[in-house]
């Protein structure tokens, strides 16, 4: 993660001091699919192979990746195209595919204790230091597989999905944890990837909940300090199965 330091003047409770702050850098990258430019994205400069692979999978463009190469500011992805891509700009500046995502089928489950463990793993030194990053984690079979950060919440999700794809981790056995709120486009990414459980530190929107219900995803939000709220498919969480569908 590329950070720079910049001086600033802090006012705090009547006191004024000069400080040296860690600042996140934003860069621009072009994603090319099968040598054709697909889109230009603003992102942080790490895990770029994962970003390219994850974007293609979580956008529903392809269901497997043949190769990813990063050269300067270009991310070259080779993949057999299996789905239509029609980009829609989301409220946070990320891109979502307006095509209908598939339903997620998975027998994976999770305990309340593990939900809180996933939440705790999201915080990173870079996030705590800068306050300007989103972070996502990927758990595979109950263990942390990767943590990725980015200035965009969509990108951080794409990066952990890309990690799973490039390392041949079955996505139906994975759980995503993330800092960002969950509108429909964010939930759609997990659906296209086939990930059954989303754990967010933040809120959802009505359309995010509707998307999770329709695609069979367990959507857990407001996860913090020993509590969380389950909006859809609680049957995957130990002890909550008796509640059935949440209305």
VEXMIDREN-686080 format. One record per residue: x, y, z of N, C-alpha, C in turn; residue number from 0. Coordinates in nm, 4 decimals. Example, Ala and Ser with C-alpha at 12.3 -4.5 7.8 and 13.67 -1.06 7.14 Angstrom:
// VEXMIDREN-686080
   n_east  n_north     n_up  ca_east ca_north    ca_up   c_east  c_north     c_up resi
   1.3190  -0.5690   0.7800   1.2300  -0.4500   0.7800   1.3200  -0.3300   0.7800    0
   1.2850  -0.2250   0.7080   1.3670  -0.1060   0.7140   1.2900   0.0030   0.7870    1
END
This chain:
// VEXMIDREN-686080
   n_east  n_north     n_up  ca_east ca_north    ca_up   c_east  c_north     c_up resi
   0.0846  -0.1185   0.0000   0.0000   0.0000   0.0000   0.0884   0.1239   0.0000    0
   0.0680   0.2107  -0.0980   0.1492   0.3299  -0.1122   0.0920   0.4429  -0.0265    1
   0.1715   0.4871   0.0734   0.1332   0.5976   0.1597   0.2380   0.7075   0.1501    2
   0.1956   0.8315   0.1656   0.2894   0.9422   0.1760   0.2649   1.0122   0.3094    3
   0.3564   1.0984   0.3475   0.3377   1.1763   0.4698   0.3221   1.3227   0.4337    4
   0.2289   1.3887   0.5021   0.2014   1.5292   0.4745   0.1780   1.6001   0.6071    5
   0.2342   1.7194   0.6186   0.2142   1.7957   0.7413   0.0764   1.8592   0.7429    6
   0.0252   1.8795   0.8615  -0.1022   1.9464   0.8792  -0.1026   2.0199   1.0116    7
  -0.2023   2.1017   1.0318  -0.2174   2.1749   1.1572  -0.3434   2.1240   1.2260    8
  -0.3274   2.0684   1.3455  -0.4408   2.0120   1.4180  -0.4898   2.1088   1.5259    9
  -0.6202   2.1306   1.5251  -0.6869   2.2044   1.6335  -0.7601   2.1028   1.7183   10
  -0.7319   2.0982   1.8471  -0.7952   2.0015   1.9360  -0.8152   2.0642   2.0739   11
  -0.9419   2.0821   2.1093  -0.9774   2.1336   2.2419  -0.9039   2.2638   2.2751   12
  -0.8938   2.3522   2.1766  -0.8321   2.4801   2.1999  -0.6827   2.4846   2.1784   13
  -0.6191   2.3673   2.1589  -0.4750   2.3614   2.1361  -0.4463   2.3454   1.9877   14
  -0.3379   2.4046   1.9425  -0.2979   2.3978   1.8017  -0.1580   2.3379   1.7945   15
  -0.1420   2.2381   1.7050  -0.0114   2.1743   1.6906   0.0098   2.1337   1.5465   16
   0.1360   2.1240   1.5068   0.1701   2.0751   1.3735   0.1885   1.9246   1.3807   17
   0.1302   1.8532   1.2866   0.1380   1.7073   1.2869   0.1895   1.6572   1.1526   18
   0.2321   1.5334   1.1524   0.2762   1.4647   1.0311   0.1840   1.3460   1.0110   19
   0.1004   1.3510   0.9064  -0.0036   1.2504   0.8842   0.0338   1.1552   0.7714   20
  -0.0045   1.0284   0.7878   0.0052   0.9301   0.6790  -0.1163   0.9483   0.5882   21
  -0.0913   0.9624   0.4588  -0.1962   0.9898   0.3606  -0.1999   0.8788   0.2565   22
  -0.3185   0.8304   0.2264  -0.3368   0.7261   0.1254  -0.3231   0.7853  -0.0145   23
  -0.2554   0.7131  -0.1019  -0.2424   0.7554  -0.2420  -0.3509   0.6896  -0.3269   24
  -0.4055   0.7642  -0.4206  -0.5000   0.7061  -0.5153  -0.4381   0.7081  -0.6540   25
  -0.4558   0.5960  -0.7248  -0.4004   0.5816  -0.8590  -0.5111   0.5398  -0.9544   26
  -0.4839   0.5502  -1.0828  -0.5800   0.5129  -1.1857  -0.5245   0.3979  -1.2679   27
  -0.6074   0.2956  -1.2861  -0.5664   0.1765  -1.3603  -0.6717   0.1438  -1.4662   28
  -0.6248   0.0911  -1.5792  -0.7142   0.0477  -1.6858  -0.7194  -0.1045  -1.6875   29
  -0.8401  -0.1580  -1.6823  -0.8613  -0.3025  -1.6889  -0.8931  -0.3408  -1.8332   30
  -0.8138  -0.4312  -1.8867  -0.8351  -0.4806  -2.0230  -0.8736  -0.6280  -2.0156   31
  -0.9834  -0.6620  -2.0783  -1.0306  -0.8002  -2.0810  -1.0088  -0.8561  -2.2205   32
  -0.9285  -0.9613  -2.2295  -0.8949  -1.0212  -2.3584  -0.8447  -0.9144  -2.4566   33
  -0.7582  -0.8271  -2.4033  -0.6890  -0.7202  -2.4756  -0.7780  -0.6027  -2.5147   34
  -0.9053  -0.6044  -2.4737  -0.9952  -0.4930  -2.5024  -1.0189  -0.4117  -2.3752   35
  -1.0010  -0.2803  -2.3795  -1.0259  -0.1973  -2.2608  -1.1693  -0.2140  -2.2109   36
  -1.1829  -0.2421  -2.0828  -1.3150  -0.2613  -2.0238  -1.3570  -0.1382  -1.9445   37
  -1.2692  -0.0904  -1.8553  -1.2993   0.0312  -1.7793  -1.1723   0.0821  -1.7139   38
  -1.1769   0.2070  -1.6729  -1.0696   0.2687  -1.5958  -1.1206   0.2890  -1.4537   39
  -1.0408   0.2496  -1.3563  -1.0836   0.2567  -1.2174  -0.9809   0.3291  -1.1324   40
  -1.0304   0.3979  -1.0308  -0.9439   0.4585  -0.9297  -0.9285   0.3570  -0.8174   41
  -0.8034   0.3277  -0.7798  -0.7788   0.2216  -0.6825  -0.6466   0.2458  -0.6118   42
  -0.6246   0.1710  -0.5057  -0.4949   0.1672  -0.4396  -0.4056   0.0685  -0.5122   43
  -0.2746   0.0849  -0.4964  -0.1805   0.0195  -0.5877  -0.1300  -0.1174  -0.5438   44
  -0.2016  -0.1872  -0.4579  -0.1578  -0.3206  -0.4188  -0.2627  -0.4245  -0.4579   45
  -0.2231  -0.5514  -0.4613  -0.3125  -0.6617  -0.4991  -0.3842  -0.6343  -0.6317   46
  -0.3084  -0.5874  -0.7306  -0.3702  -0.5507  -0.8581  -0.4101  -0.6722  -0.9417   47
  -0.3338  -0.7808  -0.9351  -0.3754  -0.9024  -1.0056  -0.5074  -0.9527  -0.9468   48
  -0.5164  -0.9489  -0.8149  -0.6396  -0.9912  -0.7493  -0.7559  -0.8991  -0.7862   49
  -0.7278  -0.7695  -0.7955  -0.8319  -0.6739  -0.8341  -0.8877  -0.7061  -0.9720   50
  -0.7992  -0.7333  -1.0679  -0.8450  -0.7648  -1.2029  -0.9263  -0.8923  -1.2085   51
  -0.8737  -0.9977  -1.1463  -0.9452  -1.1261  -1.1470  -1.0772  -1.1154  -1.0736   52
  -1.0749  -1.0496  -0.9577  -1.1961  -1.0388  -0.8773  -1.3038  -0.9560  -0.9439   53
  -1.2647  -0.8487  -1.0108  -1.3648  -0.7663  -1.0782  -1.4372  -0.8461  -1.1857   54
  -1.3636  -0.9211  -1.2650  -1.4252  -0.9977  -1.3741  -1.5207  -1.1035  -1.3187   55
  -1.4795  -1.1724  -1.2103  -1.5655  -1.2754  -1.1517  -1.6853  -1.2139  -1.0807   56
  -1.6619  -1.1123  -0.9951  -1.7712  -1.0573  -0.9154  -1.8661  -0.9693  -0.9961   57
  -1.8275  -0.9371  -1.1185  -1.9190  -0.8655  -1.2082  -2.0009  -0.9604  -1.2947   58
  -1.9751  -1.0894  -1.2827  -2.0513  -1.1879  -1.3595  -2.0125  -1.1954  -1.5052   59
  -1.8921  -1.1464  -1.5392  -1.8478  -1.1479  -1.6784  -1.7958  -1.2851  -1.7182   60
  -1.7285  -1.3515  -1.6264  -1.6722  -1.4843  -1.6528  -1.6791  -1.5663  -1.5248   61
  -1.6704  -1.6974  -1.5380  -1.6711  -1.7819  -1.4185  -1.5360  -1.8473  -1.3919   62
  -1.4359  -1.8132  -1.4715  -1.2991  -1.8571  -1.4439  -1.2019  -1.7612  -1.5111   63
  -1.0797  -1.7608  -1.4610  -0.9752  -1.6714  -1.5101  -0.8609  -1.7544  -1.5661   64
  -0.8134  -1.7178  -1.6839  -0.6997  -1.7894  -1.7425  -0.5668  -1.7268  -1.7018   65
  -0.5589  -1.5940  -1.6999  -0.4352  -1.5281  -1.6586  -0.4619  -1.3828  -1.6263   66
  -0.3737  -1.3255  -1.5412  -0.3779  -1.1828  -1.5102  -0.2346  -1.1311  -1.5098   67
  -0.2118  -1.0222  -1.5820  -0.0799  -0.9599  -1.5889  -0.0947  -0.8104  -1.5657   68
  -0.0061  -0.7552  -1.4835  -0.0061  -0.6117  -1.4574   0.1186  -0.5503  -1.5189   69
   0.0986  -0.4539  -1.6074   0.2100  -0.3816  -1.6703   0.1826  -0.2325  -1.6550   70
   0.2661  -0.1667  -1.5756   0.2473  -0.0244  -1.5461   0.1071  -0.0010  -1.4897   71
   0.0272   0.0829  -1.5552  -0.1081   0.1121  -1.5038  -0.2153   0.0283  -1.5731   72
  -0.1762  -0.0775  -1.6403  -0.2722  -0.1628  -1.7104  -0.2819  -0.2999  -1.6442   73
  -0.4041  -0.3472  -1.6277  -0.4297  -0.4810  -1.5737  -0.4912  -0.5641  -1.6860   74
  -0.4168  -0.6645  -1.7333  -0.4612  -0.7477  -1.8453  -0.5182  -0.8788  -1.7908   75
  -0.6454  -0.9007  -1.8178  -0.7127  -1.0233  -1.7752  -0.7527  -1.1037  -1.8979   76
  -0.7179  -1.2303  -1.8973  -0.7632  -1.3231  -2.0014  -0.8633  -1.4186  -1.9382   77
  -0.9834  -1.4221  -1.9954  -1.0891  -1.5067  -1.9402  -1.1946  -1.5322  -2.0466   78
  -1.2535  -1.6515  -2.0472  -1.3636  -1.6789  -2.1404  -1.4906  -1.6079  -2.0929   79
  -1.5420  -1.5189  -2.1731  -1.6594  -1.4395  -2.1354  -1.7839  -1.5272  -2.1404   80
  -1.8559  -1.5306  -2.0290  -1.9777  -1.6123  -2.0213  -2.1014  -1.5293  -1.9895   81
  -2.0826  -1.4022  -1.9521  -2.1971  -1.3192  -1.9157  -2.1873  -1.1807  -1.9758   82
  -2.3000  -1.1146  -1.9803  -2.3065  -0.9782  -2.0327  -2.2655  -0.8800  -1.9248   83
  -2.1937  -0.7756  -1.9641  -2.1552  -0.6719  -1.8680  -2.2110  -0.5391  -1.9122   84
  -2.2990  -0.4825  -1.8291  -2.3537  -0.3490  -1.8533  -2.3325  -0.2693  -1.7252   85
  -2.2358  -0.1783  -1.7278  -2.1926  -0.1090  -1.6070  -2.2936  -0.0042  -1.5624   86
  -2.3134   0.0034  -1.4311  -2.3923   0.1095  -1.3695  -2.3083   0.1687  -1.2573   87
  -2.2989   0.3020  -1.2535  -2.2201   0.3693  -1.1515  -2.3002   0.3750  -1.0224   88
  -2.2408   0.3225  -0.9148  -2.3067   0.3209  -0.7849  -2.2843   0.4518  -0.7110   89
  -2.3559   0.4685  -0.5987  -2.3498   0.5931  -0.5222  -2.2103   0.6237  -0.4707   90
  -2.1295   0.5205  -0.4452  -1.9956   0.5422  -0.3900  -1.8896   0.5549  -0.4980   91
  -1.9293   0.5494  -0.6246  -1.8337   0.5637  -0.7330  -1.7848   0.4326  -0.7910   92
  -1.8276   0.3206  -0.7354  -1.7896   0.1913  -0.7904  -1.8845   0.1495  -0.9016   93
  -1.8427   0.0494  -0.9787  -1.9245   0.0006  -1.0891  -1.9884  -0.1331  -1.0542   94
  -2.1145  -0.1474  -1.0877  -2.1861  -0.2728  -1.0695  -2.2471  -0.3128  -1.2029   95
  -2.2664  -0.4422  -1.2197  -2.3275  -0.4938  -1.3416  -2.4787  -0.4979  -1.3222   96
  -2.5507  -0.4389  -1.4166  -2.6960  -0.4361  -1.4028  -2.7606  -0.5690  -1.4400   97
  -2.6841  -0.6629  -1.4942  -2.7387  -0.7949  -1.5270  -2.7762  -0.8693  -1.4000   98
  -2.8748  -0.9567  -1.4085  -2.9219  -1.0317  -1.2926  -2.8168  -1.1310  -1.2452   99
  -2.7845  -1.1321  -1.1156  -2.6877  -1.2292  -1.0631  -2.7540  -1.3642  -1.0386  100
  -2.6759  -1.4705  -1.0274  -2.7326  -1.6019  -0.9999  -2.7658  -1.6193  -0.8519  101
  -2.8432  -1.7212  -0.8210  -2.8711  -1.7553  -0.6814  -2.7534  -1.8339  -0.6248  102
  -2.7232  -1.8097  -0.4980  -2.6112  -1.8762  -0.4317  -2.6619  -1.9993  -0.3578  103
  -2.6014  -2.1131  -0.3867  -2.6343  -2.2372  -0.3176  -2.5113  -2.2826  -0.2397  104
  -2.5232  -2.2912  -0.1084  -2.4104  -2.3326  -0.0255  -2.4632  -2.3860   0.1067  105
  -2.4009  -2.4906   0.1550  -2.4363  -2.5468   0.2853  -2.3477  -2.4908   0.3959  106
  -2.2625  -2.3949   0.3646  -2.1728  -2.3369   0.4651  -2.2523  -2.2685   0.5747  107
  -2.2017  -2.2773   0.6967  -2.2626  -2.2100   0.8106  -2.1567  -2.1380   0.8916  108
  -2.2030  -2.0658   0.9954  -2.1108  -1.9882   1.0770  -2.1696  -1.9717   1.2167  109
  -2.0841  -1.9669   1.3163  -2.1298  -1.9447   1.4530  -2.1297  -1.7951   1.4836  110
  -2.2078  -1.7514   1.5818  -2.2022  -1.6106   1.6216  -2.0617  -1.5669   1.6620  111
  -1.9886  -1.6547   1.7287  -1.8527  -1.6221   1.7703  -1.7619  -1.5972   1.6503  112
  -1.7805  -1.6764   1.5452  -1.6987  -1.6589   1.4254  -1.7379  -1.5300   1.3515  113
  -1.8656  -1.4940   1.3535  -1.9075  -1.3666   1.2942  -1.8296  -1.2519   1.3567  114
  -1.8196  -1.2523   1.4886  -1.7487  -1.1451   1.5586  -1.5980  -1.1523   1.5330  115
  -1.5450  -1.2728   1.5152  -1.4026  -1.2864   1.4817  -1.3732  -1.2290   1.3434  116
  -1.4614  -1.2551   1.2489  -1.4447  -1.1975   1.1152  -1.4452  -1.0447   1.1249  117
  -1.5388  -0.9910   1.2016  -1.5453  -0.8451   1.2192  -1.4151  -0.7898   1.2764  118
  -1.3618  -0.8535   1.3777  -1.2397  -0.8042   1.4409  -1.1214  -0.8080   1.3454  119
  -1.1210  -0.9023   1.2534  -1.0076  -0.9180   1.1618  -1.0041  -0.8113   1.0534  120
  -1.1131  -0.7364   1.0369  -1.1196  -0.6369   0.9301  -1.0246  -0.5206   0.9566  121
  -1.0143  -0.4789   1.0819  -0.9302  -0.3637   1.1148  -0.7841  -0.3939   1.0841  122
  -0.7162  -0.2980   1.0225  -0.5764  -0.3159   0.9861  -0.4958  -0.1950   1.0307  123
  -0.3642  -0.2098   1.0338  -0.2787  -0.0980   1.0726  -0.2959   0.0195   0.9773  124
  -0.3032  -0.0090   0.8472  -0.3165   0.0990   0.7490  -0.4487   0.1723   0.7645  125
  -0.5556   0.0981   0.7911  -0.6855   0.1619   0.8113  -0.6836   0.2484   0.9365  126
  -0.6283   0.1954   1.0457  -0.6234   0.2705   1.1703  -0.5333   0.3929   1.1577  127
  -0.4279   0.3808   1.0779  -0.3316   0.4894   1.0640  -0.3856   0.6030   0.9782  128
  -0.4595   0.5706   0.8721  -0.5004   0.6731   0.7757  -0.6469   0.7129   0.7872  129
  -0.7344   0.6185   0.8233  -0.8777   0.6465   0.8257  -0.9373   0.6690   0.6885  130
  -0.8622   0.6380   0.5826  -0.9067   0.6708   0.4464  -0.9231   0.5481   0.3593  131
  -0.9249   0.4313   0.4196  -0.9308   0.3075   0.3424  -1.0534   0.2257   0.3791  132
  -1.1005   0.1475   0.2825  -1.1921   0.0383   0.3115  -1.1108  -0.0905   0.3156  133
  -1.1585  -0.1845   0.3919  -1.0904  -0.3134   0.4018  -1.1919  -0.4254   0.3879  134
  -1.1478  -0.5350   0.3268  -1.2276  -0.6574   0.3192  -1.1395  -0.7749   0.3578  135
  -1.2014  -0.8757   0.4170  -1.1308  -0.9995   0.4500  -1.2036  -1.1158   0.3865  136
  -1.1298  -1.2205   0.3594  -1.1872  -1.3449   0.3093  -1.1507  -1.4555   0.4073  137
  -1.2526  -1.5228   0.4603  -1.2317  -1.6397   0.5451  -1.2649  -1.7633   0.4633  138
  -1.1781  -1.8626   0.4706  -1.1997  -1.9893   0.4010  -1.1954  -2.1017   0.5037  139
  -1.3059  -2.1743   0.5142  -1.3189  -2.2823   0.6118  -1.2843  -2.2347   0.7523  140
  -1.3319  -2.1157   0.7853  -1.3181  -2.0637   0.9207  -1.1887  -1.9937   0.9520  141
  -1.0966  -1.9839   0.8560  -0.9673  -1.9215   0.8814  -0.9462  -1.8023   0.7874  142
  -0.8765  -1.7013   0.8379  -0.8471  -1.5843   0.7560  -0.7535  -1.6211   0.6415  143
  -0.7988  -1.5981   0.5185  -0.7169  -1.6282   0.4002  -0.6436  -1.5046   0.3512  144
  -0.7091  -1.3873   0.3558  -0.6449  -1.2651   0.3063  -0.7222  -1.1434   0.3561  145
  -0.6501  -1.0338   0.3741  -0.7098  -0.9032   0.4004  -0.6601  -0.8075   0.2929  146
  -0.7504  -0.7327   0.2318  -0.7126  -0.6368   0.1287  -0.7763  -0.5019   0.1589  147
  -0.7007  -0.3968   0.1288  -0.7488  -0.2613   0.1516  -0.7479  -0.1832   0.0203  148
  -0.8335  -0.0825   0.0150  -0.8389   0.0018  -0.1037  -0.9154   0.1279  -0.0686  149
  -0.8947   0.2326  -0.1481  -0.9725   0.3540  -0.1261  -1.1192   0.3334  -0.1629  150
  -1.1494   0.2288  -0.2391  -1.2874   0.1976  -0.2764  -1.3337   0.0679  -0.2126  151
  -1.4526   0.0692  -0.1542  -1.5028  -0.0530  -0.0901  -1.5258  -0.1627  -0.1934  152
  -1.5726  -0.1258  -0.3141  -1.5921  -0.2250  -0.4193  -1.4593  -0.2939  -0.4534  153
  -1.3545  -0.2134  -0.4651  -1.2238  -0.2695  -0.5008  -1.1731  -0.3660  -0.3953  154
  -1.1942  -0.3334  -0.2681  -1.1445  -0.4223  -0.1627  -1.2133  -0.5582  -0.1687  155
  -1.3421  -0.5591  -0.2034  -1.4128  -0.6865  -0.2207  -1.3599  -0.7621  -0.3421  156
  -1.3414  -0.6905  -0.4538  -1.2873  -0.7554  -0.5732  -1.1513  -0.8196  -0.5447  157
  -1.0700  -0.7534  -0.4646  -0.9363  -0.8055  -0.4359  -0.9408  -0.9375  -0.3585  158
  -1.0294  -0.9477  -0.2590  -1.0344  -1.0744  -0.1844  -1.0983  -1.1841  -0.2681  159
  -1.1961  -1.1481  -0.3519  -1.2524  -1.2479  -0.4447  -1.1441  -1.2950  -0.5406  160
  -1.0651  -1.2015  -0.5913  -0.9562  -1.2369  -0.6820  -0.8535  -1.3261  -0.6164  161
  -0.8256  -1.3032  -0.4887  -0.7333  -1.3911  -0.4163  -0.7857  -1.5344  -0.4155  162
  -0.9143  -1.5497  -0.3884  -0.9733  -1.6833  -0.3870  -0.9638  -1.7498  -0.5240  163
  -0.9944  -1.6732  -0.6277  -0.9922  -1.7277  -0.7639  -0.8509  -1.7689  -0.8044  164
  -0.7533  -1.6826  -0.7784  -0.6159  -1.7110  -0.8200  -0.5515  -1.8223  -0.7371  165
  -0.6085  -1.8504  -0.6201  -0.5542  -1.9560  -0.5344  -0.6458  -2.0780  -0.5279  166
  -0.7428  -2.0832  -0.6181  -0.8311  -2.2002  -0.6317  -0.9052  -2.2352  -0.5028  167
  -0.9507  -2.1331  -0.4300  -1.0318  -2.1568  -0.3106  -1.1794  -2.1615  -0.3513  168
  -1.2520  -2.2661  -0.3170  -1.3943  -2.2725  -0.3531  -1.4717  -2.1580  -0.2877  169
  -1.5308  -2.0745  -0.3684  -1.5964  -1.9545  -0.3168  -1.7198  -1.9875  -0.2342  170
  -1.7814  -2.1034  -0.2581  -1.8995  -2.1403  -0.1806  -1.8656  -2.1761  -0.0367  171
  -1.7364  -2.1933  -0.0079  -1.6913  -2.2216   0.1288  -1.6290  -2.0992   0.1939  172
  -1.6481  -1.9820   0.1339  -1.5853  -1.8599   0.1829  -1.6875  -1.7662   0.2468  173
  -1.6363  -1.6767   0.3290  -1.7140  -1.5700   0.3922  -1.6403  -1.4393   0.3665  174
  -1.7153  -1.3337   0.3344  -1.6559  -1.2014   0.3165  -1.6908  -1.1138   0.4363  175
  -1.5901  -1.0430   0.4871  -1.6122  -0.9386   0.5861  -1.5637  -0.8075   0.5295  176
  -1.6368  -0.6977   0.5531  -1.5950  -0.5707   0.4942  -1.6397  -0.4523   0.5782  177
  -1.5737  -0.3399   0.5526  -1.6036  -0.2182   0.6261  -1.7223  -0.1428   0.5689  178
  -1.7471  -0.1559   0.4408  -1.8421  -0.0686   0.3722  -1.9870  -0.1097   0.3878  179
  -2.0752  -0.0112   0.3642  -2.2182  -0.0413   0.3655  -2.2515  -0.1312   0.2463  180
  -2.3723  -0.1889   0.2485  -2.4077  -0.2928   0.1537  -2.5297  -0.2562   0.0694  181
  -2.5121  -0.1726  -0.0324  -2.6197  -0.1529  -0.1301  -2.6261  -0.2739  -0.2232  182
  -2.7171  -0.2718  -0.3163  -2.7387  -0.3893  -0.4006  -2.6143  -0.4274  -0.4804  183
  -2.5382  -0.3281  -0.5284  -2.4208  -0.3594  -0.6089  -2.3139  -0.4346  -0.5332  184
  -2.2994  -0.4032  -0.4043  -2.2008  -0.4756  -0.3236  -2.2456  -0.6195  -0.2999  185
  -2.3723  -0.6379  -0.2675  -2.4249  -0.7729  -0.2458  -2.4183  -0.8539  -0.3751  186
  -2.4444  -0.7874  -0.4864  -2.4405  -0.8538  -0.6168  -2.3025  -0.9123  -0.6447  187
  -2.1967  -0.8456  -0.6008  -2.0619  -0.8982  -0.6217  -2.0461  -1.0348  -0.5555  188
  -2.0910  -1.0459  -0.4314  -2.0823  -1.1740  -0.3623  -2.1669  -1.2803  -0.4315  189
  -2.2850  -1.2406  -0.4811  -2.3720  -1.3355  -0.5503  -2.3063  -1.3876  -0.6777  190
  -2.2496  -1.2981  -0.7571  -2.1826  -1.3417  -0.8804  -2.0651  -1.4336  -0.8505  191
  -1.9974  -1.4088  -0.7396  -1.8839  -1.4940  -0.7020  -1.9286  -1.6252  -0.6396  192
  -2.0518  -1.6311  -0.5865  -2.1009  -1.7516  -0.5214  -2.0655  -1.7601  -0.3743  193
  -2.0391  -1.6455  -0.3109  -2.0056  -1.6414  -0.1681  -2.1343  -1.6276  -0.0875  194
  -2.1602  -1.7168   0.0094  -2.2916  -1.7217   0.0735  -2.3128  -1.6280   0.1921  195
  -2.2057  -1.5740   0.2508  -2.2196  -1.4961   0.3746  -2.1403  -1.3657   0.3634  196
  -2.2068  -1.2535   0.3924  -2.1434  -1.1217   0.3984  -2.1551  -1.0701   0.5405  197
  -2.0430  -1.0247   0.5958  -2.0405  -0.9653   0.7293  -1.9863  -0.8235   0.7154  198
  -2.0681  -0.7246   0.7483  -2.0281  -0.5852   0.7321  -2.0269  -0.5130   0.8659  199
  -1.9311  -0.4234   0.8797  -1.9278  -0.3369   0.9968  -2.0333  -0.2278   0.9859  200
  -2.0817  -0.2019   0.8647  -2.1715  -0.0891   0.8383  -2.3145  -0.1368   0.8124  201
  -2.3931  -0.0485   0.7517  -2.5354  -0.0738   0.7279  -2.5582  -0.1314   0.5888  202
  -2.6841  -0.1657   0.5628  -2.7271  -0.2020   0.4286  -2.8300  -0.0994   0.3823  203
  -2.8730  -0.1145   0.2577  -2.9860  -0.0377   0.2069  -3.1017  -0.1345   0.1825  204
  -3.2170  -0.0801   0.1526  -3.3309  -0.1682   0.1262  -3.3047  -0.2583   0.0062  205
  -3.2405  -0.2029  -0.0978  -3.2139  -0.2832  -0.2163  -3.1012  -0.3843  -0.1925  206
  -3.0093  -0.3511  -0.1024  -2.9075  -0.4487  -0.0652  -2.9691  -0.5689   0.0039  207
  -3.0638  -0.5434   0.0937  -3.1335  -0.6523   0.1628  -3.2165  -0.7334   0.0643  208
  -3.2850  -0.6644  -0.0264  -3.3653  -0.7351  -0.1266  -3.2780  -0.8231  -0.2152  209
  -3.1616  -0.7728  -0.2530  -3.0699  -0.8508  -0.3358  -3.0205  -0.9734  -0.2611  210
  -2.9880  -0.9585  -0.1330  -2.9408  -1.0717  -0.0535  -3.0498  -1.1773  -0.0376  211
  -3.1714  -1.1330  -0.0128  -3.2823  -1.2273   0.0018  -3.3044  -1.3053  -0.1271  212
  -3.3060  -1.2343  -0.2388  -3.3340  -1.2969  -0.3686  -3.2253  -1.3948  -0.4102  213
  -3.0999  -1.3622  -0.3804  -2.9886  -1.4462  -0.4274  -2.9453  -1.5516  -0.3263  214
  -3.0077  -1.5545  -0.2085  -2.9759  -1.6590  -0.1118  -2.8551  -1.6318  -0.0248  215
  -2.8212  -1.5041  -0.0064  -2.7039  -1.4667   0.0733  -2.7463  -1.4296   0.2150  216
  -2.6672  -1.4749   0.3117  -2.6854  -1.4347   0.4506  -2.6156  -1.3004   0.4695  217
  -2.6940  -1.1956   0.4954  -2.6413  -1.0598   0.5067  -2.6432  -1.0169   0.6532  218
  -2.5234  -0.9906   0.7061  -2.5060  -0.9543   0.8470  -2.4426  -0.8159   0.8519  219
  -2.5072  -0.7214   0.9194  -2.4570  -0.5841   0.9253  -2.4485  -0.5348   1.0696  220
  -2.3975  -0.4133   1.0855  -2.3799  -0.3523   1.2173  -2.3065  -0.4454   1.3137  221
  -2.2018  -0.5088   1.2638  -2.1273  -0.6063   1.3436  -2.0220  -0.5331   1.4249  222
  -2.0415  -0.5289   1.5569  -1.9492  -0.4544   1.6431  -1.9776  -0.4847   1.7894  223
  -1.8739  -0.4859   1.8693  -1.8843  -0.4920   2.0146  -1.9836  -0.5974   2.0633  224
  -1.9669  -0.7194   2.0162  -2.0479  -0.8300   2.0650  -2.1881  -0.8383   2.0101  225
  -2.2184  -0.7635   1.9048  -2.3544  -0.7689   1.8488  -2.3492  -0.7611   1.6970  226
  -2.4580  -0.8048   1.6339  -2.4745  -0.7918   1.4897  -2.6215  -0.8063   1.4560  227
  -2.6586  -0.7629   1.3353  -2.7959  -0.7717   1.2881  -2.8000  -0.8554   1.1612  228
  -2.8859  -0.9563   1.1593  -2.9006  -1.0445   1.0434  -3.0281  -1.0045   0.9690  229
  -3.0140  -0.9741   0.8401  -3.1291  -0.9304   0.7616  -3.1876  -1.0404   0.6738  230
  -3.1052  -1.1344   0.6302  -3.1549  -1.2378   0.5389  -3.0897  -1.3714   0.5694  231
  -3.1618  -1.4762   0.5456  -3.1151  -1.6147   0.5546  -3.0366  -1.6438   0.6825  232
  -3.1016  -1.6269   0.7988  -3.0351  -1.6537   0.9269  -3.0087  -1.8017   0.9518  233
  -3.0659  -1.8887   0.8689  -3.0493  -2.0332   0.8898  -2.9051  -2.0785   0.8793  234
  -2.8183  -1.9978   0.8224  -2.6762  -2.0359   0.8139  -2.6000  -2.0066   0.9435  235
  -2.6640  -1.9382   1.0374  -2.5970  -1.9009   1.1619  -2.6440  -1.9909   1.2749  236
  -2.5487  -2.0517   1.3439  -2.5804  -2.1441   1.4528  -2.6694  -2.0762   1.5570  237
  -2.7837  -2.1406   1.5873  -2.8742  -2.0882   1.6886  -2.9818  -1.9967   1.6341  238
  -2.9755  -1.9600   1.5085  -3.0739  -1.8685   1.4506  -3.1643  -1.9348   1.3478  239
  -3.1423  -2.0635   1.3235  -3.2166  -2.1334   1.2201  -3.3664  -2.1351   1.2429  240
  -3.4079  -2.1320   1.3708  -3.5501  -2.1391   1.4008  -3.6270  -2.0152   1.3584  241
  -3.5540  -1.9068   1.3265  -3.6204  -1.7842   1.2868  -3.6601  -1.7855   1.1392  242
  -3.6056  -1.8778   1.0628  -3.6413  -1.8867   0.9212  -3.6080  -1.7583   0.8490  243
  -3.6902  -1.7221   0.7532  -3.6662  -1.5991   0.6770  -3.7038  -1.4768   0.7616  244
  -3.6174  -1.3764   0.7566  -3.6433  -1.2503   0.8253  -3.7297  -1.1635   0.7353  245
  -3.8350  -1.1074   0.7894  -3.9277  -1.0247   0.7114  -3.8954  -0.8771   0.7328  246
END
